[in-house]
């Protein structure tokens, strides 16, 4: 009887150890470390402790041509612009899975509906999921589901392009969701090459935001009609982050989204990386967003009212936006 009890105890210990190891491989609680609670009952998040980075991101070469055709259709029905696609770009992508991203690209069944005649809402609404969709049908998704200590409720969300966390981004600053969805975290470089974005002319239209306003990349017109590179009005905060329970401490350096603050008047764009402008597509003027080379890269809020199709897929992070949101940038 004693031998049987000892054997049972050994089996229980082995099973518990196996469960711990499996959970750790999935990015859950680390053996000997605090669990990443997710902060909201959502999916278990990976545990991270890194608090400083230098902004160096090693991009995966885009050497893979898709075996699937790119399918996208954009049309207007009544008051709505309908965007349907399979999420497969025409341009090459990086190799997926890769060391920083374990997921393979697969075709999706997207159908997004945004206002065809958008209007400014009079307030800025932070994104809690996708920001928009490019003209090739690939989504723009600025935020990464990576948080300090794996705790979404902490508000300390890692910036995807900080280099703090290896995410396996390719040359177009894109990688793949567990669902197989290929998506951009910053300027979609190869798409921009395809449509002819260059420094001596206004950017062509590259997509539509969730509130229906157009999206351009890098270059626009100034008030005199000259081409200029559009500059964000965000800067890295000075000083040190707070310390204490579930606070990262360390110096503000761009590792986290909340390392940045909006400083009105320091750039060409408002806090949603947009402005009231004239463009080749809208010679009478429109509010428009710009993807920039500096943070936030892809806008992180809406100046209009976002479509329900761009609602959060899961609970939103608790982000603390320091400083003023500012006003709509007008020309």
BAKELO-865044 format. One record per residue: residue in one letter; chain; residue number from 1; x, y, z of N, C-alpha, C in turn. Coordinates in steps of 0.05 Angstrom, whole numbers. Layout:
% BAKELO-865044
code,unit,pos,nu,nv,nw,cau,cav,caw,cu,cv,cw
A,A,NUM,X,Y,Z,X,Y,Z,X,Y,Z $
...
//
This chain:
% BAKELO-865044
code,unit,pos,nu,nv,nw,cau,cav,caw,cu,cv,cw
X,A,1,17,-24,0,0,0,0,17,25,0 $
X,A,2,39,24,16,57,47,18,70,52,-10 $
X,A,3,78,30,-24,91,34,-50,71,46,-70 $
X,A,4,46,37,-68,25,47,-86,21,77,-81 $
X,A,5,21,86,-56,17,114,-49,40,131,-59 $
X,A,6,64,120,-55,88,135,-65,88,137,-95 $
X,A,7,80,116,-109,79,116,-138,58,137,-148 $
X,A,8,35,138,-134,14,157,-141,24,185,-137 $
X,A,9,38,190,-115,49,217,-110,68,225,-132 $
X,A,10,86,206,-140,105,212,-161,91,219,-187 $
X,A,11,70,204,-194,55,209,-218,42,237,-218 $
X,A,12,31,245,-194,18,271,-192,39,293,-196 $
X,A,13,63,290,-184,84,310,-187,93,312,-216 $
X,A,14,95,289,-230,103,289,-258,83,304,-275 $
X,A,15,57,298,-270,36,310,-286,36,341,-281 $
X,A,16,40,349,-256,40,378,-250,64,391,-264 $
X,A,17,87,378,-264,111,390,-277,107,392,-307 $
X,A,18,94,372,-319,88,372,-347,69,395,-354 $
X,A,19,49,399,-337,30,420,-342,43,447,-341 $
X,A,20,61,451,-321,76,476,-319,93,481,-343 $
X,A,21,107,461,-353,124,464,-376,108,471,-401 $
X,A,22,85,457,-404,68,463,-428,58,491,-427 $
X,A,23,50,500,-403,39,528,-400,61,548,-406 $
X,A,24,85,543,-397,107,561,-403,113,563,-432 $
X,A,25,112,540,-447,116,541,-476,95,557,-490 $
X,A,26,72,558,-479,50,574,-491,52,603,-484 $
X,A,27,72,611,-469,75,639,-462,59,646,-437 $
X,A,28,52,626,-421,36,631,-397,55,635,-373 $
X,A,29,46,627,-349,62,631,-325,89,618,-327 $
X,A,30,110,632,-319,136,621,-319,140,605,-294 $
X,A,31,153,582,-295,159,567,-270,175,586,-252 $
X,A,32,166,590,-227,180,607,-209,175,636,-212 $
X,A,33,157,644,-231,151,672,-235,122,677,-233 $
X,A,34,114,703,-231,85,709,-229,70,704,-254 $
X,A,35,45,696,-253,30,690,-277,22,715,-292 $
X,A,36,21,713,-318,10,736,-334,-20,734,-334 $
X,A,37,-34,750,-317,-63,746,-314,-79,755,-338 $
X,A,38,-67,769,-357,-83,780,-379,-99,804,-370 $
X,A,39,-104,806,-344,-116,830,-333,-145,833,-337 $
X,A,40,-158,814,-352,-185,819,-360,-201,794,-367 $
X,A,41,-189,771,-361,-202,747,-368,-199,739,-397 $
X,A,42,-183,755,-412,-179,750,-441,-158,728,-445 $
X,A,43,-149,725,-469,-129,704,-475,-104,708,-459 $
X,A,44,-91,686,-451,-66,687,-436,-45,701,-453 $
X,A,45,-31,720,-441,-11,735,-455,17,726,-447 $
X,A,46,37,731,-464,64,724,-458,76,742,-437 $
X,A,47,93,730,-420,105,745,-398,131,758,-407 $
X,A,48,134,784,-402,159,798,-410,168,816,-387 $
X,A,49,194,819,-384,206,836,-363,223,859,-375 $
X,A,50,229,858,-401,247,878,-413,234,905,-410 $
X,A,51,251,925,-403,241,952,-400,257,973,-416 $
X,A,52,278,965,-429,293,984,-445,299,972,-473 $
X,A,53,300,988,-493,307,979,-520,319,1002,-535 $
X,A,54,331,995,-558,344,1016,-574,331,1022,-601 $
X,A,55,307,1010,-605,292,1015,-629,302,999,-653 $
X,A,56,321,980,-649,331,964,-671,313,940,-675 $
X,A,57,302,938,-700,284,916,-707,297,902,-731 $
X,A,58,302,876,-728,313,860,-750,289,849,-766 $
X,A,59,286,859,-791,263,852,-807,270,827,-823 $
X,A,60,250,809,-826,254,785,-842,252,791,-871 $
X,A,61,271,783,-887,271,790,-916,245,780,-929 $
X,A,62,234,796,-947,209,789,-961,216,774,-986 $
X,A,63,220,748,-984,229,732,-1006,209,711,-1015 $
X,A,64,185,711,-1002,166,690,-1007,142,702,-1024 $
X,A,65,138,690,-1047,114,697,-1063,91,679,-1055 $
X,A,66,68,690,-1051,46,674,-1042,36,655,-1064 $
X,A,67,28,631,-1055,17,612,-1074,-13,617,-1077 $
X,A,68,-24,636,-1062,-52,644,-1063,-55,670,-1077 $
X,A,69,-75,673,-1094,-80,699,-1108,-90,720,-1088 $
X,A,70,-83,745,-1092,-94,767,-1077,-122,774,-1088 $
X,A,71,-141,775,-1070,-169,781,-1079,-179,805,-1062 $
X,A,72,-186,826,-1075,-197,849,-1061,-217,864,-1079 $
X,A,73,-238,873,-1067,-258,889,-1081,-267,911,-1063 $
X,A,74,-266,936,-1073,-275,959,-1058,-296,973,-1075 $
X,A,75,-320,977,-1063,-342,989,-1078,-359,1006,-1058 $
X,A,76,-376,1023,-1070,-394,1039,-1053,-423,1028,-1057 $
X,A,77,-436,1024,-1035,-465,1016,-1035,-479,1036,-1018 $
X,A,78,-495,1054,-1030,-509,1074,-1014,-490,1092,-999 $
X,A,79,-492,1093,-973,-476,1111,-957,-450,1097,-947 $
X,A,80,-445,1073,-957,-423,1057,-946,-403,1049,-967 $
X,A,81,-378,1048,-958,-356,1037,-974,-352,1008,-964 $
X,A,82,-353,989,-982,-351,961,-975,-323,951,-984 $
X,A,83,-308,940,-966,-281,929,-972,-282,899,-966 $
X,A,84,-279,883,-987,-279,854,-984,-252,843,-995 $
X,A,85,-240,826,-980,-214,815,-989,-208,788,-975 $
X,A,86,-187,775,-985,-178,751,-972,-152,756,-956 $
X,A,87,-144,782,-954,-121,789,-937,-94,780,-948 $
X,A,88,-93,771,-973,-67,763,-984,-56,785,-1001 $
X,A,89,-32,795,-996,-20,816,-1012,-9,806,-1038 $
X,A,90,-7,823,-1058,7,816,-1083,37,816,-1079 $
X,A,91,47,832,-1061,76,834,-1058,87,809,-1042 $
X,A,92,112,805,-1044,125,784,-1028,122,789,-998 $
X,A,93,124,768,-983,125,771,-954,149,757,-943 $
X,A,94,153,760,-917,174,744,-904,166,715,-902 $
X,A,95,184,698,-893,178,670,-889,163,667,-862 $
X,A,96,140,656,-863,124,651,-839,115,621,-839 $
X,A,97,119,608,-816,129,616,-790,159,624,-792 $
X,A,98,167,639,-771,196,645,-768,202,646,-738 $
X,A,99,227,653,-732,236,652,-704,220,670,-685 $
X,A,100,210,692,-696,195,711,-679,165,708,-682 $
X,A,101,155,692,-701,126,690,-705,120,661,-715 $
X,A,102,105,646,-699,100,618,-705,77,612,-724 $
X,A,103,66,632,-737,41,629,-751,45,629,-782 $
X,A,104,30,614,-796,30,613,-825,8,631,-837 $
X,A,105,14,644,-859,-6,660,-872,-28,643,-885 $
X,A,106,-53,651,-881,-75,637,-895,-95,657,-904 $
X,A,107,-111,650,-923,-132,667,-934,-154,673,-914 $
X,A,108,-163,697,-913,-185,706,-895,-210,712,-911 $
X,A,109,-231,718,-897,-256,726,-910,-265,753,-897 $
X,A,110,-252,774,-906,-257,801,-895,-280,814,-909 $
X,A,111,-297,828,-894,-317,846,-905,-319,869,-885 $
X,A,112,-308,892,-893,-309,916,-876,-327,937,-889 $
X,A,113,-343,950,-872,-361,971,-881,-353,997,-867 $
X,A,114,-347,1018,-882,-340,1044,-870,-356,1065,-884 $
X,A,115,-360,1088,-871,-376,1110,-884,-363,1120,-910 $
X,A,116,-380,1122,-931,-370,1133,-956,-368,1163,-955 $
X,A,117,-383,1176,-938,-382,1205,-934,-376,1211,-904 $
X,A,118,-352,1205,-895,-347,1208,-866,-348,1236,-856 $
X,A,119,-353,1239,-831,-354,1266,-818,-338,1265,-792 $
X,A,120,-326,1288,-786,-311,1290,-761,-331,1289,-738 $
X,A,121,-323,1275,-717,-341,1271,-694,-338,1293,-673 $
X,A,122,-317,1309,-675,-312,1330,-655,-296,1319,-631 $
X,A,123,-289,1294,-632,-272,1283,-611,-254,1261,-623 $
X,A,124,-233,1254,-609,-215,1233,-617,-222,1207,-602 $
X,A,125,-225,1186,-617,-231,1160,-606,-208,1141,-609 $
X,A,126,-195,1132,-587,-172,1114,-589,-179,1088,-603 $
X,A,127,-161,1078,-619,-166,1051,-631,-164,1030,-610 $
X,A,128,-179,1009,-612,-178,987,-594,-175,961,-610 $
X,A,129,-168,963,-635,-164,940,-652,-151,950,-678 $
X,A,130,-163,943,-700,-153,952,-726,-157,982,-730 $
X,A,131,-139,995,-746,-143,1023,-753,-157,1025,-780 $
X,A,132,-149,1009,-799,-160,1011,-826,-151,988,-843 $
X,A,133,-156,991,-869,-150,970,-888,-137,983,-912 $
X,A,134,-115,971,-921,-101,981,-945,-117,974,-970 $
X,A,135,-109,987,-992,-123,982,-1018,-119,954,-1028 $
X,A,136,-99,940,-1017,-95,912,-1024,-110,892,-1006 $
X,A,137,-126,903,-988,-143,887,-971,-130,876,-946 $
X,A,138,-105,886,-940,-91,877,-916,-95,897,-894 $
X,A,139,-102,888,-870,-109,907,-848,-84,921,-837 $
X,A,140,-89,945,-826,-70,961,-811,-76,957,-782 $
X,A,141,-57,946,-767,-62,938,-739,-39,948,-722 $
X,A,142,-40,973,-712,-16,985,-700,-7,972,-674 $
X,A,143,-25,962,-658,-17,952,-631,-10,923,-630 $
X,A,144,9,916,-613,17,889,-609,6,879,-582 $
X,A,145,-3,854,-582,-15,842,-557,7,832,-539 $
X,A,146,25,851,-531,48,845,-514,48,866,-492 $
X,A,147,48,857,-467,47,875,-444,67,868,-423 $
X,A,148,76,888,-408,94,884,-386,82,864,-366 $
X,A,149,97,843,-359,89,821,-342,64,807,-353 $
X,A,150,59,810,-379,37,796,-391,10,806,-381 $
X,A,151,9,830,-369,-15,840,-356,-26,863,-372 $
X,A,152,-47,858,-387,-60,879,-403,-70,902,-386 $
X,A,153,-79,896,-362,-90,917,-345,-69,937,-335 $
X,A,154,-43,930,-337,-22,948,-328,-21,973,-345 $
X,A,155,-30,971,-370,-28,994,-388,-2,997,-402 $
X,A,156,18,980,-395,45,983,-406,47,963,-430 $
X,A,157,37,973,-453,37,957,-477,63,962,-492 $
X,A,158,76,940,-501,101,943,-516,95,954,-544 $
X,A,159,112,972,-553,111,982,-580,123,961,-599 $
X,A,160,108,955,-620,116,933,-638,142,939,-652 $
X,A,161,148,965,-657,173,972,-671,196,981,-653 $
X,A,162,193,976,-627,214,984,-608,238,965,-609 $
X,A,163,234,941,-618,255,921,-618,257,906,-591 $
X,A,164,240,914,-572,241,901,-545,233,872,-546 $
X,A,165,213,866,-563,202,839,-565,205,830,-594 $
X,A,166,216,806,-598,219,796,-626,192,786,-636 $
X,A,167,182,800,-657,156,793,-667,156,782,-695 $
X,A,168,180,778,-706,183,766,-733,171,783,-755 $
X,A,169,173,809,-753,162,827,-773,179,825,-799 $
X,A,170,165,826,-822,180,825,-847,185,853,-858 $
X,A,171,195,855,-882,204,881,-894,181,901,-896 $
X,A,172,156,892,-895,133,910,-896,123,915,-868 $
X,A,173,139,909,-848,131,913,-820,105,898,-814 $
X,A,174,104,874,-824,80,857,-821,88,830,-810 $
X,A,175,68,818,-797,71,790,-789,43,777,-788 $
X,A,176,40,755,-774,16,738,-778,3,732,-751 $
X,A,177,-23,735,-749,-39,727,-726,-41,697,-724 $
X,A,178,-48,686,-701,-53,657,-699,-75,648,-718 $
X,A,179,-93,666,-726,-114,660,-746,-104,658,-774 $
X,A,180,-78,664,-779,-67,665,-806,-69,692,-819 $
X,A,181,-78,712,-804,-83,739,-816,-57,755,-818 $
X,A,182,-48,760,-842,-25,777,-846,-34,806,-843 $
X,A,183,-18,823,-828,-26,850,-822,-2,867,-817 $
X,A,184,-5,893,-823,17,913,-821,17,927,-794 $
X,A,185,41,930,-782,45,946,-757,57,973,-762 $
X,A,186,65,979,-786,77,1005,-793,75,1008,-823 $
X,A,187,91,1026,-834,89,1031,-863,92,1005,-879 $
X,A,188,73,998,-896,74,974,-912,93,978,-936 $
X,A,189,119,975,-931,139,984,-950,136,974,-978 $
X,A,190,130,948,-981,129,937,-1008,103,946,-1022 $
X,A,191,82,950,-1008,58,961,-1020,63,990,-1029 $
X,A,192,78,1005,-1013,84,1033,-1020,101,1033,-1046 $
X,A,193,119,1014,-1049,134,1012,-1073,117,1005,-1097 $
X,A,194,98,987,-1093,79,979,-1114,63,1003,-1125 $
X,A,195,53,1020,-1107,36,1042,-1116,51,1067,-1123 $
X,A,196,78,1067,-1120,94,1089,-1129,97,1112,-1110 $
X,A,197,98,1106,-1084,103,1127,-1064,132,1136,-1067 $
X,A,198,136,1163,-1071,163,1174,-1074,164,1202,-1063 $
X,A,199,187,1211,-1056,191,1235,-1040,185,1261,-1056 $
X,A,200,182,1260,-1082,178,1285,-1097,149,1288,-1106 $
X,A,201,130,1272,-1096,102,1276,-1103,84,1267,-1080 $
X,A,202,60,1277,-1081,40,1270,-1060,35,1240,-1061 $
X,A,203,33,1228,-1038,27,1199,-1036,0,1193,-1050 $
X,A,204,0,1170,-1064,-26,1160,-1073,-42,1150,-1050 $
X,A,205,-67,1146,-1054,-84,1134,-1033,-75,1106,-1027 $
X,A,206,-71,1099,-1002,-62,1072,-995,-83,1056,-979 $
X,A,207,-104,1069,-970,-124,1054,-955,-146,1072,-944 $
X,A,208,-163,1059,-928,-186,1072,-916,-186,1066,-886 $
X,A,209,-190,1087,-870,-192,1083,-841,-219,1073,-833 $
X,A,210,-220,1063,-808,-245,1051,-798,-268,1071,-796 $
X,A,211,-262,1098,-796,-283,1118,-796,-289,1128,-824 $
X,A,212,-276,1117,-844,-282,1124,-872,-264,1145,-885 $
X,A,213,-247,1158,-869,-229,1178,-881,-205,1164,-895 $
X,A,214,-194,1178,-915,-172,1165,-931,-146,1164,-916 $
X,A,215,-129,1146,-924,-102,1142,-912,-81,1146,-934 $
X,A,216,-61,1162,-928,-38,1166,-945,-13,1159,-930 $
X,A,217,10,1159,-944,35,1151,-931,57,1170,-937 $
X,A,218,69,1180,-915,95,1194,-915,94,1222,-927 $
X,A,219,83,1226,-952,86,1251,-965,59,1264,-972 $
X,A,220,57,1290,-967,33,1305,-973,41,1333,-983 $
X,A,221,21,1350,-986,26,1378,-994,25,1396,-970 $
X,A,222,42,1416,-970,40,1437,-950,21,1458,-959 $
X,A,223,18,1480,-945,-2,1500,-951,4,1514,-978 $
X,A,224,29,1513,-987,36,1526,-1012,34,1507,-1036 $
X,A,225,27,1481,-1030,25,1461,-1051,51,1446,-1057 $
X,A,226,71,1452,-1041,97,1438,-1044,96,1411,-1030 $
X,A,227,110,1391,-1040,110,1365,-1028,128,1366,-1003 $
X,A,228,119,1354,-982,136,1352,-958,131,1326,-944 $
X,A,229,150,1316,-929,147,1292,-913,131,1300,-888 $
X,A,230,109,1286,-884,91,1293,-862,103,1283,-836 $
X,A,231,103,1301,-815,116,1294,-790,96,1291,-768 $
X,A,232,99,1270,-752,83,1265,-729,89,1287,-708 $
X,A,233,69,1291,-690,73,1310,-668,77,1295,-641 $
X,A,234,86,1271,-642,92,1255,-618,122,1256,-613 $
X,A,235,129,1255,-587,157,1254,-579,159,1234,-555 $
X,A,236,183,1223,-552,188,1207,-528,189,1225,-504 $
X,A,237,176,1217,-483,176,1232,-458,203,1233,-445 $
X,A,238,208,1253,-430,233,1255,-416,230,1245,-387 $
X,A,239,252,1235,-376,251,1226,-348,248,1196,-346 $
X,A,240,238,1187,-323,236,1159,-317,207,1151,-313 $
X,A,241,201,1126,-320,174,1114,-316,170,1110,-286 $
X,A,242,144,1108,-278,138,1102,-250,148,1074,-242 $
X,A,243,154,1072,-217,162,1046,-205,140,1037,-186 $
X,A,244,142,1012,-177,123,1001,-159,110,976,-170 $
X,A,245,89,967,-158,76,942,-166,66,944,-195 $
X,A,246,75,925,-212,67,924,-240,74,949,-256 $
X,A,247,94,964,-247,104,987,-261,132,980,-271 $
X,A,248,139,986,-296,165,977,-306,189,992,-297 $
X,A,249,186,1018,-289,209,1034,-282,226,1038,-307 $
X,A,250,251,1047,-303,269,1051,-325,263,1078,-338 $
X,A,251,279,1085,-358,277,1110,-372,259,1108,-397 $
X,A,252,243,1129,-401,227,1130,-425,245,1129,-450 $
X,A,253,241,1109,-467,258,1107,-491,243,1096,-515 $
X,A,254,217,1092,-514,202,1082,-536,196,1053,-535 $
X,A,255,204,1040,-513,199,1011,-510,169,1006,-508 $
X,A,256,155,1024,-495,126,1021,-490,111,1043,-505 $
X,A,257,86,1037,-512,68,1057,-525,67,1082,-507 $
X,A,258,64,1078,-481,61,1101,-463,87,1116,-458 $
X,A,259,108,1109,-472,133,1125,-471,130,1150,-488 $
X,A,260,109,1152,-504,106,1174,-522,85,1194,-512 $
X,A,261,88,1219,-519,68,1239,-513,64,1257,-537 $
X,A,262,40,1267,-539,33,1285,-561,40,1314,-552 $
X,A,263,55,1327,-570,63,1355,-564,52,1372,-587 $
X,A,264,30,1385,-583,17,1400,-604,35,1421,-616 $
X,A,265,35,1422,-643,51,1442,-657,79,1434,-664 $
X,A,266,88,1411,-655,115,1402,-661,117,1388,-688 $
X,A,267,95,1381,-700,95,1367,-726,73,1378,-744 $
X,A,268,68,1363,-765,47,1372,-784,20,1361,-778 $
X,A,269,19,1341,-761,-6,1325,-757,-16,1327,-729 $
X,A,270,-42,1321,-726,-54,1322,-700,-49,1295,-685 $
X,A,271,-62,1291,-663,-57,1268,-647,-66,1242,-659 $
X,A,272,-83,1243,-679,-91,1219,-694,-75,1216,-720 $
X,A,273,-53,1231,-722,-35,1231,-746,-51,1238,-771 $
X,A,274,-68,1258,-767,-84,1267,-790,-84,1298,-792 $
X,A,275,-97,1307,-813,-99,1336,-817,-120,1342,-838 $
X,A,276,-131,1366,-838,-149,1375,-859,-132,1384,-882 $
X,A,277,-133,1370,-905,-114,1375,-926,-129,1374,-954 $
X,A,278,-114,1382,-974,-121,1378,-1002,-104,1356,-1012 $
X,A,279,-116,1337,-1027,-101,1314,-1038,-109,1311,-1068 $
X,A,280,-93,1295,-1083,-101,1290,-1111,-129,1278,-1113 $
X,A,281,-137,1262,-1094,-163,1249,-1095,-185,1267,-1085 $
X,A,282,-178,1287,-1069,-198,1305,-1057,-188,1334,-1061 $
X,A,283,-190,1344,-1085,-180,1371,-1091,-196,1393,-1076 $
X,A,284,-220,1387,-1066,-235,1406,-1051,-229,1405,-1022 $
X,A,285,-212,1386,-1014,-204,1383,-986,-218,1361,-971 $
X,A,286,-204,1350,-952,-215,1328,-935,-198,1326,-910 $
X,A,287,-209,1314,-890,-192,1305,-868,-179,1279,-878 $
X,A,288,-153,1275,-872,-139,1251,-881,-118,1243,-860 $
X,A,289,-112,1217,-860,-92,1206,-842,-66,1201,-858 $
X,A,290,-44,1202,-844,-18,1195,-856,-3,1175,-839 $
X,A,291,7,1155,-853,27,1137,-841,54,1151,-842 $
X,A,292,68,1151,-819,93,1166,-818,116,1148,-811 $
X,A,293,140,1158,-815,164,1143,-808,169,1144,-778 $
X,A,294,158,1164,-764,161,1165,-735,136,1155,-722 $
X,A,295,139,1149,-695,115,1140,-680,94,1161,-682 $
X,A,296,68,1154,-686,57,1127,-681,58,1109,-706 $
X,A,297,72,1116,-727,73,1100,-752,46,1098,-765 $
X,A,298,29,1081,-753,0,1079,-761,-15,1094,-740 $
X,A,299,-35,1111,-748,-51,1126,-728,-63,1108,-706 $
X,A,300,-66,1119,-682,-76,1104,-659,-103,1115,-650 $
X,A,301,-116,1132,-665,-142,1141,-658,-157,1150,-683 $
X,A,302,-183,1154,-679,-201,1163,-701,-211,1191,-696 $
X,A,303,-212,1208,-717,-224,1234,-715,-253,1234,-722 $
X,A,304,-262,1213,-736,-290,1209,-741,-301,1186,-724 $
X,A,305,-324,1176,-732,-337,1155,-717,-330,1128,-730 $
X,A,306,-315,1110,-716,-307,1085,-729,-331,1066,-733 $
X,A,307,-330,1052,-755,-350,1031,-760,-348,1009,-739 $
X,A,308,-371,996,-735,-371,974,-715,-353,951,-724 $
X,A,309,-346,951,-750,-328,930,-760,-300,933,-749 $
X,A,310,-294,956,-737,-267,962,-726,-268,963,-696 $
X,A,311,-288,949,-685,-289,947,-656,-268,928,-646 $
X,A,312,-261,930,-620,-241,913,-608,-247,884,-609 $
X,A,313,-228,868,-616,-230,839,-615,-219,829,-588 $
X,A,314,-235,834,-567,-225,828,-540,-224,854,-525 $
X,A,315,-220,852,-498,-220,876,-482,-197,895,-489 $
X,A,316,-202,921,-489,-181,940,-497,-160,943,-475 $
X,A,317,-136,951,-482,-116,957,-462,-122,982,-447 $
X,A,318,-112,984,-423,-116,1009,-408,-93,1027,-414 $
X,A,319,-96,1044,-433,-74,1062,-442,-77,1089,-429 $
X,A,320,-55,1100,-420,-55,1126,-408,-41,1145,-428 $
X,A,321,-57,1162,-440,-46,1181,-460,-38,1206,-446 $
X,A,322,-12,1210,-442,-3,1234,-427,-6,1259,-444 $
X,A,323,-12,1282,-431,-14,1307,-446,-40,1310,-460 $
X,A,324,-43,1331,-475,-68,1338,-488,-71,1322,-514 $
X,A,325,-95,1315,-521,-101,1303,-547,-99,1325,-569 $
X,A,326,-101,1350,-561,-99,1371,-581,-125,1374,-597 $
X,A,327,-123,1389,-619,-146,1394,-636,-141,1384,-664 $
X,A,328,-163,1382,-679,-161,1374,-707,-142,1393,-721 $
X,A,329,-122,1382,-736,-103,1398,-750,-116,1409,-775 $
X,A,330,-117,1435,-778,-130,1448,-801,-110,1464,-816 $
X,A,331,-115,1467,-842,-98,1483,-859,-112,1509,-867 $
//
